[in-house]
């Protein structure tokens, strides 16, 4: 059985996905994770701290999966095309969950700068990932925007159609 901290993180991940960040309360997380309130607060000072831990964990998982998915690509172009296949794979595994970071971003208040900073860091790391493959410049920015919009549109329409169209566009412009 997972330790209390892991149970809280796993439960929060599921509930944030199913209900949204703001609609998920600490008491529900504590109850469904089967931990004591004192145990929750031993690991997380607040719901925002839990959110930061969740996003940090999600970031590590997501990039690990993306890198594993693209590592055997024979060329830079193939790496980028495979990254779009990664979106399709994640959509299938997670039932078109979309981007955890953007899902939470849409619920933040102006006072939640620490969470915003984690989200911005994740997106900057994605931009760096693409820039490492494509180099600095407009092409990397263009691919980043296509990648992000493919994630959002696939979530919105619960379909990989626009991911595949984005991949086709990328195939033509690289």
Secondary structure, DSSP 4 states (H G I P E B T S, - for coil): ---HHHHHHHHHHHHHHHH-STT--HHHHHHHHT--HHHHHHH-SSHHHHHHHHHHHHHHHHHHHHHHHHTT-SSHHHHHHHHHHHHHHHHHHHTS---HHHHHHTT--TT-HHHHHHHHHHHHHHHHHHHHHH-SSHHHHHHHHHHHHHHHHHHHHT-SHHHHHHHHHHHHH-
